[in-house]
Amino acid sequence: MRQPVRGEEMRHVKLQIRGLTATYRTARGTITALNGIDLDVREGEKVVILGPSGCGKSTLLKIVAGFERAAAGSVCVDGLPVSGPGPDRAFVFQEFDQLFPWLTVSGNLSFALRVARGVTGREAERAIDEVLSLVGLSRWRDLYPHQLSGGMKMRVAIARALVLNPAVLLMDEPFAALDAQSRSLLQAEVNRMLAETGQTLLFVTHSIEEALVLGDRIVVLSASPGRVRQIIEPAVTGVTLLERPEGAELRRVIRQLLEQDRVAGEMAS
């Protein structure tokens, strides 16, 4: 188990989830997607949600974002209950086309600042300059989304989220549609950027390797209904972990957890 970094135990809880249960209605009746999720995410921590398809990972993220309502339980950011969307939580989707195509790179960021934070003029320009420099897009600030590659569009989406300086950054499988090289590069970039900004991250993925590269902690959910099956705290994070024996062991442990759900599902069907 990973030992807390010096001072880590003193960091306050940025995101608190208690007893979170989510349901939805179908022609066959009410289905429980999440059941009694408890989770604390500390300030500056990167927490990755991992689990089988249909376990409620994206539903969990959307409830934290305020896009959907929970059937029971609570979500608090900095001690304040979440009752709907807000600029304290910025969401990055997996679709390339989440940008406004009629706005430039800087225009997309400017729009987000104006609408979500009410920031305009020189203050907005300073914030945009800083974030574009952080994500390496300063040279492309005047280009439109159709002029960018998929990886660059995703960088802009991340920049648009970061420029709001949210309390919690929410990312729902943002690199799933990218090629392997672009995906690896952006994983490294996210680690670098969050090390510089100190932002808190809640990240959803299907990829065990991606979880190991990004997560300070990895929350493995069970199959539907999603419950916290196990929380894994690697001793080290980043690509380095994949190259070490403990990385291989963690892969084995996580695959075993996911395989248990697959076998249980087959036996029940």
N, C-alpha and C positions, 0 to 999 in steps of 0.2 A: 504493500500500500504506500501511496505517496505521502511523504511527510510535508506538513504545511510549510510554505516558504516563510521566512522571517517576516513577521508582521501580518501574515495572511489571516491568522485567526482573529486579528483585531478589525479586519475589514467588515463593514456592516453588510447586512443582507439587502441587496438591491431589489431582488425579485423574490417574492414569497408566494408559493402555491400551496393551498391547503384543501384537502378533501375534494379535489376537482373531479367532477363526474359530468360526462357529456353524453347525450342521447340524441337520436334522430328517428323520425318516423318513416316507415316503409309500408308497402302494401301488406306485408306480413306482420306488422306490428312495430312496437318500439324496440330499437336496437341500442344497446349501450356501447358507445365507442371508447370512452375512458371511464375508469372506475377508481375513485379515491386516490388521485395523484397528490402526493406531498413532495414538495421540492423547494429548497432554498438555493438561490444563486447569489454569490457574494459579489461585491463591487469589483469590477475588473476581471472577473472570472469568465472563462469560455466553457460553456456547458453544451455538450452535443447530445441530442436525443436520437437514439438508434433503436430500430425494431423492425419486425416483419411488416409487409404490406398490410394495410387495413387495421393497424394497431392504434391509430388515432394520433400519430405524430403531428401531422399537419393541423388536425383539429385543435390539439393542445396549443400550437403556436398561434392559431387564429383567435383562440379565446384570450390568450395573453395580449394579443394585439388589439383586442376589443372588437374584432370583426364578427365574432359569434358569441352567443351567450352560453354559459354553463348551466346544466340542469341542477347542479349543487356544487358547493365549495366556493372558494374565493381566490382572487389573484390581487396582490398588492405590489406596487412599485414605490420604493422609498416610503413604505408604510401607508400609502394612499390606495384605496380600492380602485380597481379598474372597472369602469362602467361603460366604456366605449373607446373608440380610437383616440389617440392623442399623440402630440409631438414628442412625448417622453419615450415612445416606443416606435422605432422606425423599422419598416418591413421591407425585406428584399425577396422578391419572388424568383421562381426559376425561369420564367419566360423571358426571352430576349426582348420581346416587344412591350416591356413595361414602361418604356420611355415615351414621352410625347414626340411623335415624329416631326411635328412642325416647329419644334424648338431645338436650338443648338445644344451642345453639351452644357455650356454655361447657362443657357436659358432654362434647361431642365432643373438645374440646381437653384437658380434664381426663383423660379416658380414655387418650388418646394419651400424655400425660405419665406417667401412672401405669404403664402397661404397658411403654412403650419406655424410659423413663428412671428409673422408680421414684420420681418426684417427686410429693409430695402436700402437703396442708395449705397453709400460708401461702406457701411457696415456689412452689407450683403456681399459687395465685391471683395472685401478683405477675406471674408469667410470662404467664398468660392475660390479665390486664389490659393488660400492655404490648403484646402481639401484637394483641389486639382493637382497641386504640387505633391501632396501626400500620396495620391494614387497614380502619379506619373502621367497625367493627362493634360498638362498645361499647354502643350503644343497643339492639342486637338480641341481646344475649348470652343472654337467657332464652327466645328463640323456638326452635321446633322446625323441622327442615328443610322440612316440608311448608308452613310459613308463609313461606318465602323464595322469591324468584325464582331462576331458573337462575344468573344472574350472582352473586347473593349466596351461593348454595350454593357456587359455585366460590371465592369469597372465603374462606368458612369452611374449605374444603379446603386452600387455600393457608395460611391461618392455622394450621390443625392441623399442617401440615408445618413451618412456621417456628417454632412454639412448642417444637419439639424441638431447635432450634438445631443443625441438621445440618451436617456438613462440606460436603455436596453436596446441593443441591436438584434433584430429577429431575422433569421435567414432560413428560408424553406427550400432546401435542395437547390441552391442557386447555380451549382456547377454541373448538374446532372446531364444537361444536353451538350456540354462542351467536350471537345476531344481530350484525350488523356493528357497531352502536353499542356494545353491551356488550363485544364483543371488543376494540375500540379502547380503551375505557376501562380494561379489565383489563390490556391490554398496557402502557399508561402507568403503571398502578398497580404492576405487577411491576417496571418500571424504577425507580420511585420507592422502593419497599420495599427492593429489593436495594441501591440506592444508600445507604440508611440502615443496613441490617444488614451489608453487605459479604459476603453469602452468595455462594457459588459455584453457578452454574446450568448444568445440561445440559438442553437443551430440544429436543423433537422437534416438527416441524411439516411440513405440506405447502405452506404458504403462503410465497411469496417475500417478500411485503410484511411478514409477521410476522417472518420471519427478519431482515430489514433493520432493523426497529424494535427488536428485542430483542438481537440478537447483537453482541458485541464481535468475535467471529469466527463465520463461517458455514462449516460443514463440509458440502460437497456430496458425497453418496455416489452411486456409479454404480448402475445397475440390477442386479438380482440376478445373481450374488452381490454384495452390497454391498462396495465398496472406497472408500477415500478418493480421490475424483476430484480435488478441489481444495479448498483452504482459503482463504477470502476474508476479508480484514481491512479493513472499511470505515474511512475516515478519521474519520467521525463516526458516532454511533449515535442511535437514537430517531427520532421522527416527523420531526425536522429533516432527516434523510437523505432521506426520501421526497420532500421539497420541493426538493431540490437536484439539479443536473445529474448529479452523480456517482451519485445514487440511481437515476436512469433508466438510466445506463450499467451499474450493477451488476445491475439487473433484466434488462437485455438479455444480459449475460454469463451469468447464472444460467439464464435461459430457454434459451439456446443450449446450455449443458451438459446440461440435462434433455432438450432436443430431440434431441441426439445419441444419447442412450440410447433414446429412443422410436423413432427411425429405425432404429437398429441392431437393436432388438427385432423390428420389422416385417420387416426383411430376413432375419432368422434364422428367422422363423416360416413 
